[in-house]
Amino acid sequence: MPNKNIENRFHELIDGLAQSGQLKPFYELNSPMRPVVQIAGHGEVLVLCANNYLGLADHPEVIEAGHQGLRDYGAGTASVRFICGTLVCHRELEQTIARFVGAEAALSYVSCWNANEALFPTLVGPDDAVLSDALNHASIIDGMRLMHRSVSKSVYTHGDLNQLEEQLQATQSHPARWVVTDGVFSMEGDVCDLPELVRLCDRYQAMLVVDDSHGIGVLGESGRGTPEHFGVLGQIDVLTGTLGKALGGAAGGYIAASQRAIEVLEQRARPSLFSNALPATVAYSARKAIEIVERDSKLVQKLRRNIAAFRTGLTRLGFECAESPTAIIPIMIGDEAEAIRQSKRLFELGVMIIGFGFPVVPKGAARLRLQVSAAFSDEHVQRALDAFAKL
Ligand SMILES: Cc1ncc(COP(=O)(O)O)c(C=O)c1O
């Protein structure tokens, strides 16, 4: 029998969200992720809110690779990796990731969320200090919550590297300092000042951790992410990222670091020891996605042209678009109910773009988040801009 008081509490929360116009709608897709999808009970819409930056989520080679993984290895290993769950295709994927991001070694996880939960409690020692950008992704924040209680934690104002330097000076007595940042900030669409972060970490002998989930496949001439964009490929101590956005869009995440750090994670990280590995289907499809990007940078270049077309078009229409090389364009609204209302209006106009409010962004900072894909044709871009003009 459900506890009545608790059920009432749930009702109150959901009713309250519905009354204030903050209830998130969940649209059900009847087709693969691609620029134009079928929404159950609605019809076709143009998707402007997927992380399908390179359009690889339904690329024929990526789909075929997933099928091949299923044929070669079946549904999964029914085991965690150190027992009998490590497949040859996991190692092949990890070598491919390490090569692509310029690291010595890599380890895959079922998500980047999981990778971040593995990283912090395992690599950070109990007397170390962690210095984290205020706008880091929720998975970094939650991963840090799993660290030993005695770790010293400081948060620096978003992008304020003077403040970070003060924190580095104040924590010199700790055996190790870890500076943690998103490469591309998922809600702002801005990019961290990676060359300066590398310089500061060198100067203060701190470890630099970069979550490049929104940079990988997007930034840099050949899509190797934020480090390539800034010419510091191979200079980041620990990189994390997702395979669920530009690199195939299914699921999965990784940590790329020194061989020794990866061995420590394999031996000690709780998600590595107590949770199953990526299914072979995803290991195959993600590896194929990376190979497609490595083979030819034309998707990355196409994405770049589409980003420029959107930023120019939206600016012409009077929307404020901050200067940024990323594929994320936030359109600030402020009030959450208004952001949801505008996203519903755009949906009626055949364009899917989600209004983000609390707790994903701070209260009063609700926004529409537009995300660009290499798969958009000129006609898609124009259709989207026409809808924004009507808004
Ligand atoms: C910066 C960042 N890190 C981690 C994640 C989580 O990725 P995954 O979906 O692979 O768990 C996201 C996803 O939104 C993200 O934006």
The ligand as a Gaussian input file, in Angstrom:
#p B3LYP/6-31G(d) Opt

LIG

0 1
 C       29.144000      18.567000     -19.615000
 C       28.360000      17.292000     -19.506000
 N       28.890000      16.260000     -18.842000
 C       28.243000      15.098000     -18.718000
 C       27.002000      14.913000     -19.272000
 C       26.318000      13.594000     -19.106000
 O       26.481000      12.841000     -20.255000
 P       25.767000      11.425000     -20.391000
 O       24.449000      11.673000     -21.045000
 O       26.704000      10.610000     -21.212000
 O       25.610000      10.902000     -19.002000
 C       26.403000      15.938000     -19.995000
 C       25.060000      15.734000     -20.586000
 O       24.241000      16.557000     -20.681000
 C       27.084000      17.162000     -20.101000
 O       26.548000      18.186000     -20.756000

